[in-house]
Amino acid sequence: MRNKRRSDKSGLARTLALAAAVGAVAGVLLGLYMKAVQQLTGETVYTLLLNVDYIPLLNELALSELGEFALHLVVSALVGIGLALFFRSVRWSAVRQTYAVIAISLLIGLVLFPTTLLADRTPSIGSGAAWTWWLVGHAVYGWVLGELLGLLKRTRSY
């Protein structure tokens, strides 16, 4: 019984570490995408991605772009962990899992975009182009994260 408990703890620790890593990888790709979009189009979607102006305590810190990006990666790692823990408890195929992650990522994008109303340096709430770039980025993020979590599932890493 003792070995089983130790094995369960190490399995959970491995799941958490791998899920955080794949969440961070997907987060880096989302950040690179948003930065490229912003540089090419002028739509401030990367600024919105990193924006913490509306979060108490965080908005009092003088964060550099790197500091804001690190916070974005922490959130992305936590999303990866949360989804991996959920997917450990359901018996979904990797494909169904990926579709679910895409849907969840789009939902997150839909919920977060209106925070643009709380800052001066982010896109206008009425910018169709910004909405489009933002949601495409979140869909791609969801696809990448879903595929990476599916890869972990197929290799029995969680």
N, C-alpha and C positions, 0 to 999 in steps of 0.2 A: 504494500500500500504506500509506503514511504517513497519508493522509487517512482511510482505512478504519479504522485503529487509533485515530485521534483521535475519529472518529465513534462507534466502539464504546465508548470511554471516556466520552464525553459522554452516550451512551445509557444506560450503566450508572449514571452519576451521576444522571441524570434519574430512572431507575427507583428508585434508592435514596431520593432525596429525596421523590418522590411516594408511595412505599410507606411511608416514615416518617410522612408527613403523614396518609395515610389510616389508618394504625395509630393515630396519636395521636387523630384524630377519633373513631374507634371506641372508643378508651380513655376519652375524655372522656364519651361517651354511656354507657359501662358505669359509670363513676364516678358520674355523675348518677343513673342508675338505682339503683345500690346505696345511694347516700346517701338517696334518696327512700324506698326500701324500709325502711332503718334508721329514718328519722324517722317513718314511718307505722306501722311494725309493732313497732319495738323490737328486731328481730333485727339483730345487730351484723355484718351482712354487709359493710357499707362499711368498718368497722374491719378486718375480715378482709382485704378487698381491699388496704388500704394497709399492713397489718401487715408489719413487717420484724424483729420481735423475735427470730426464729429464724435470721437471716442474720448470720454473723460479720462484724465490722467495722461493718456498717450498724446493728446493734443497739447499738453504742456511741455512735452519734450522737444528739443531741437534736434530732430532726426535728420540725418543725411539720406540721400537716395538709397545708399547701401543699407542703412538702418531700417528704412521703410520696406525695402525689398526683403530683408531678413524677417521682418514681421509677417509679410505676405507668405514667405516660405514656411514659417511656423504654422500659420493658419492652414496652408495647403497640406502640411504633414499631418495635422490634426484631422483634417477631412479624410485623408488616406487611412489613418488609424480607425476613425469611426466607421468608415465604410467596410474596412477589412473585418472589424469585429462583427458588424452586422452580417456580412456575407459568410462568416464562419458558422453562423447560426441558421442559415437557410441553405437549401439544396437547389441552387439555381445553376444553370449552365453558365459557362464563361460569357457566352453571347448575351444571354438575358441580363447578366450582371453588368456588362458593358452598357447595354441600353439603359439600365437603371441609373448608372453613374452619369451618363450623358443627360438624362432627364433631371437628376438631382443638381448637376452642375448648371444647367440652364435655369433651374429654379433659383439657385443661389445668385446667378447673374441678374435675374429679374428682380430679386429682393434687394440686391446691393446697388443697382444702377440709380434708383431714386435718392441715394445718399449724395448724389451730385447737387441736390438742392441745399445741402448743408455746407457747401464750400464754394469759394469764388473761382478757384483755379481748375475746376473740372468741367466736363462738357455740359451744355444746356440739356435740361430734361427733355426738351422737344427736338433734339438733334437725332433724326432718323439714322443718319450715317453712324453716329456714335453708338446708338442702340444696336445697329447691325454688327459693327465691328466687335462690340462688347459681347454680344450673344454668340457670334461665330467663335470668338476666342474661348468662351466658356464651354461651348459644345465640343471644340477640339480638345480642351483641357479634360472634359469628361471622357471623351473617347480614349485619350492617352492614358488617363488614370484607370479607366475600366479595363483597357487592354493589359496594362501592367499588373493590375490586381488579378486579372484572369490568368496571366502567365504564372503568377505566384500560386494560384489555385491549381493550375494544371501540373505544376511541378511539386505540388503538395507541400508548399512552403508555409501554408496556413490552413 
